[in-house]
Amino acid sequence: MAASEDTRQSAAVYLQLIVHRFETDPVLQSRVLAGVGLSPGDLEEPGAEILYTQLLRLFENMRGLFGAGWFLDFPDLWRTPHGPLFVACMSAPSVDAGIDVVTRYMPAYYANLRYTPIRTPGQLALRVTTATPLSEDMSR
């Protein structure tokens, strides 16, 4: 990973959501944050930012605790509107246009993730890749 990608800051929104999801269980919350280098108090600022490596460590912890499909077991983490991106997506004239908004905006929001719309007749998908290779487990 290039040094400039390693040190670029990203919004801490998902990390904040995950940490708050487990606030009633401090032991589990500390296991979720193990090795991330942050405490729940560090994430209280609305505009908090984290390093890409911290986000990856959090995802590795979640996978270790809950398995590879952990994100499917916690749909409450993905239902929260995310400020300007949510407004821009919902204001787009179509789902297709909303996906275009996401692909243009997300690299500024999460610098190390790449979003590519995949369009086929009757289907639209959003492929998410990273600027650097992930382990086989992390890429699932």
C-alpha positions as a Markdown table, in Angstrom:
| # | Residue | x | y | z |
|---|---|---|---|---|
| 1 | Met | 0.0 | 0.0 | 0.0 |
| 2 | Ala | 1.4 | 3.4 | -0.9 |
| 3 | Ala | 2.2 | 5.6 | 2.0 |
| 4 | Ser | -0.1 | 8.3 | 0.8 |
| 5 | Glu | -3.0 | 5.8 | 0.8 |
| 6 | Asp | -2.0 | 4.5 | 4.2 |
| 7 | Thr | -2.2 | 7.9 | 5.9 |
| 8 | Arg | -5.3 | 9.4 | 4.1 |
| 9 | Gln | -8.1 | 10.0 | 6.5 |
| 10 | Ser | -11.6 | 8.7 | 6.0 |
| 11 | Ala | -14.9 | 9.5 | 7.7 |
| 12 | Ala | -15.4 | 7.4 | 10.8 |
| 13 | Val | -19.1 | 6.9 | 10.3 |
| 14 | Tyr | -19.1 | 3.1 | 10.0 |
| 15 | Leu | -16.7 | 2.7 | 12.9 |
| 16 | Gln | -18.9 | 5.0 | 15.0 |
| 17 | Leu | -22.0 | 2.9 | 14.1 |
| 18 | Ile | -20.3 | -0.3 | 14.9 |
| 19 | Val | -18.9 | 0.9 | 18.2 |
| 20 | His | -22.3 | 2.3 | 19.3 |
| 21 | Arg | -23.9 | -0.9 | 18.3 |
| 22 | Phe | -22.0 | -2.7 | 21.0 |
| 23 | Glu | -22.0 | 0.0 | 23.7 |
| 24 | Thr | -24.2 | -2.1 | 26.0 |
| 25 | Asp | -21.4 | -4.8 | 26.1 |
| 26 | Pro | -18.1 | -3.1 | 27.0 |
| 27 | Val | -16.2 | -6.4 | 26.8 |
| 28 | Leu | -17.4 | -7.1 | 23.3 |
| 29 | Gln | -16.9 | -3.5 | 22.3 |
| 30 | Ser | -13.3 | -3.6 | 23.4 |
| 31 | Arg | -12.8 | -6.8 | 21.3 |
| 32 | Val | -14.3 | -5.0 | 18.3 |
| 33 | Leu | -11.8 | -2.2 | 18.8 |
| 34 | Ala | -8.8 | -4.3 | 19.6 |
| 35 | Gly | -5.7 | -3.1 | 17.7 |
| 36 | Val | -7.6 | -0.3 | 16.0 |
| 37 | Gly | -5.9 | 2.3 | 18.2 |
| 38 | Leu | -9.1 | 4.1 | 19.2 |
| 39 | Ser | -11.4 | 4.2 | 22.2 |
| 40 | Pro | -15.1 | 4.9 | 22.0 |
| 41 | Gly | -14.5 | 8.4 | 23.4 |
| 42 | Asp | -12.2 | 9.1 | 20.4 |
| 43 | Leu | -15.2 | 8.7 | 18.1 |
| 44 | Glu | -17.6 | 11.1 | 19.7 |
| 45 | Glu | -16.8 | 14.0 | 17.4 |
| 46 | Pro | -19.4 | 14.2 | 14.5 |
| 47 | Gly | -16.6 | 14.8 | 11.9 |
| 48 | Ala | -14.2 | 12.2 | 13.3 |
| 49 | Glu | -11.8 | 10.6 | 10.8 |
| 50 | Ile | -9.8 | 7.4 | 10.8 |
| 51 | Leu | -7.0 | 5.9 | 8.8 |
| 52 | Tyr | -7.9 | 3.2 | 6.2 |
| 53 | Thr | -5.8 | 0.7 | 8.1 |
| 54 | Gln | -7.9 | 1.3 | 11.2 |
| 55 | Leu | -11.1 | 0.6 | 9.2 |
| 56 | Leu | -9.6 | -2.6 | 7.8 |
| 57 | Arg | -8.5 | -3.7 | 11.4 |
| 58 | Leu | -12.1 | -3.1 | 12.6 |
| 59 | Phe | -13.5 | -5.2 | 9.7 |
| 60 | Glu | -10.9 | -7.9 | 10.5 |
| 61 | Asn | -12.0 | -7.9 | 14.2 |
| 62 | Met | -15.7 | -8.1 | 13.2 |
| 63 | Arg | -15.0 | -11.0 | 10.9 |
| 64 | Gly | -13.0 | -12.8 | 13.6 |
| 65 | Leu | -15.8 | -12.3 | 16.2 |
| 66 | Phe | -18.9 | -12.9 | 14.0 |
| 67 | Gly | -17.7 | -14.7 | 10.8 |
| 68 | Ala | -17.2 | -13.7 | 7.2 |
| 69 | Gly | -20.8 | -12.6 | 6.7 |
| 70 | Trp | -20.9 | -10.4 | 9.8 |
| 71 | Phe | -22.3 | -7.4 | 7.8 |
| 72 | Leu | -25.4 | -9.4 | 6.9 |
| 73 | Asp | -26.1 | -10.1 | 10.5 |
| 74 | Phe | -26.2 | -6.5 | 11.5 |
| 75 | Pro | -28.5 | -4.7 | 9.0 |
| 76 | Asp | -29.1 | -1.9 | 11.5 |
| 77 | Leu | -25.6 | -0.7 | 10.7 |
| 78 | Trp | -26.4 | 0.0 | 7.1 |
| 79 | Arg | -29.8 | 1.8 | 7.4 |
| 80 | Thr | -28.5 | 5.1 | 8.7 |
| 81 | Pro | -28.5 | 8.1 | 6.3 |
| 82 | His | -25.0 | 9.4 | 5.7 |
| 83 | Gly | -25.5 | 13.2 | 5.3 |
| 84 | Pro | -24.9 | 14.7 | 1.9 |
| 85 | Leu | -24.4 | 11.4 | 0.1 |
| 86 | Phe | -27.8 | 10.2 | 1.3 |
| 87 | Val | -29.5 | 13.4 | 0.2 |
| 88 | Ala | -27.8 | 13.4 | -3.2 |
| 89 | Cys | -28.7 | 9.7 | -3.7 |
| 90 | Met | -32.3 | 10.2 | -2.7 |
| 91 | Ser | -32.6 | 13.3 | -4.8 |
| 92 | Ala | -31.3 | 11.6 | -8.0 |
| 93 | Pro | -33.9 | 11.2 | -10.7 |
| 94 | Ser | -33.4 | 7.4 | -10.8 |
| 95 | Val | -31.7 | 4.5 | -9.0 |
| 96 | Asp | -29.1 | 4.5 | -11.8 |
| 97 | Ala | -28.4 | 8.2 | -11.3 |
| 98 | Gly | -28.1 | 7.6 | -7.6 |
| 99 | Ile | -25.5 | 4.9 | -8.2 |
| 100 | Asp | -23.6 | 7.4 | -10.3 |
| 101 | Val | -23.6 | 9.8 | -7.3 |
| 102 | Val | -22.2 | 7.1 | -5.1 |
| 103 | Thr | -19.4 | 6.2 | -7.5 |
| 104 | Arg | -18.4 | 9.8 | -7.9 |
| 105 | Tyr | -18.6 | 10.8 | -4.2 |
| 106 | Met | -17.3 | 7.8 | -2.3 |
| 107 | Pro | -13.6 | 8.1 | -3.3 |
| 108 | Ala | -13.6 | 11.4 | -1.5 |
| 109 | Tyr | -15.4 | 9.8 | 1.5 |
| 110 | Tyr | -13.4 | 6.6 | 1.6 |
| 111 | Ala | -10.2 | 7.3 | -0.3 |
| 112 | Asn | -9.0 | 3.7 | -0.5 |
| 113 | Leu | -12.2 | 2.2 | -1.9 |
| 114 | Arg | -13.2 | 2.1 | -5.5 |
| 115 | Tyr | -16.8 | 1.9 | -6.7 |
| 116 | Thr | -17.7 | 0.7 | -10.2 |
| 117 | Pro | -21.3 | 0.4 | -11.5 |
| 118 | Ile | -21.9 | -2.8 | -13.4 |
| 119 | Arg | -24.9 | -2.5 | -15.8 |
| 120 | Thr | -26.5 | -5.3 | -17.6 |
| 121 | Pro | -30.0 | -5.5 | -19.1 |
| 122 | Gly | -32.4 | -5.4 | -16.2 |
| 123 | Gln | -29.7 | -5.3 | -13.5 |
| 124 | Leu | -27.5 | -2.8 | -11.8 |
| 125 | Ala | -24.8 | -3.8 | -9.3 |
| 126 | Leu | -22.1 | -1.8 | -7.5 |
| 127 | Arg | -18.7 | -3.4 | -7.4 |
| 128 | Val | -16.6 | -2.3 | -4.4 |
| 129 | Thr | -12.8 | -2.9 | -4.6 |
| 130 | Thr | -9.9 | -1.6 | -2.7 |
| 131 | Ala | -6.9 | 0.4 | -3.9 |
| 132 | Thr | -4.7 | -2.3 | -2.4 |
| 133 | Pro | -5.2 | -6.1 | -2.4 |
| 134 | Leu | -7.0 | -7.6 | 0.6 |
| 135 | Ser | -6.5 | -11.1 | 2.1 |
| 136 | Glu | -8.8 | -13.7 | 0.6 |
| 137 | Asp | -11.0 | -13.7 | 3.7 |
| 138 | Met | -11.3 | -9.9 | 3.7 |
| 139 | Ser | -12.2 | -9.8 | 0.0 |
| 140 | Arg | -15.3 | -12.0 | 0.4 |
